[in-house]
Amino acid sequence: VLGGRFADKGLIIVRATDEAAVRAQLAQDPSIVAGTFQAAVDEYRPFYHGDTKPAAPAASTASAAPATPMKNFLIVLRPVARLHDDKAWTAADNALVGQHFNRLKEATARGQVILAGRTDESGDKTFGLVIISAANEAAAREFMNGDPAVAGGIMTATLHPYGIALRAK
């Protein structure tokens, strides 16, 4: 279970046997029952797990200055409209997604990516989430814009400051 919020939206990722179990759990949440919050359920399959601890900055021998505290950011990725049809994907598009995945995998190994995955839906409903650790928004935006799928024009991306509130052990 992982939960957090950005702006006026919240995100909870839960492990459950099926969608009905998730909906039953949400139906018991007092803030949803009272209408304080609304809930939408989308299947989410993480394809690579990292760690919620912010990545340690690289060791520097040049200075003993205190390390900058790391912050978490949420990147929401969506395929461009042309790719909502599975038949529209080209070999070049698939190659960019492969580069995108490998970059996320490498960033996870370095401790920068905390969690990455996508919804298990097709067409215009699908989206991906990447939670990263970065020194500041500029660094997070640089990471987001350097994604091969974003730079290659097959995915759009939005960046949100993100606070992790809960994480399963």
Salt bridges, closest charged atoms under 4 A:
ASP8 OD1 - LYS9 NZ 3.80
GLU19 OE2 - ARG23 NE 2.80
GLU43 OE2 - ARG45 NH2 2.70
ASP51 OD2 - LYS53 NZ 3.92
ASP93 OD1 - ARG82 NH2 2.92
ASP120 OD2 - ARG45 NE 3.05
GLU137 OE2 - ARG141 NH2 2.74
ASP147 OD2 - HIS100 ND1 2.68
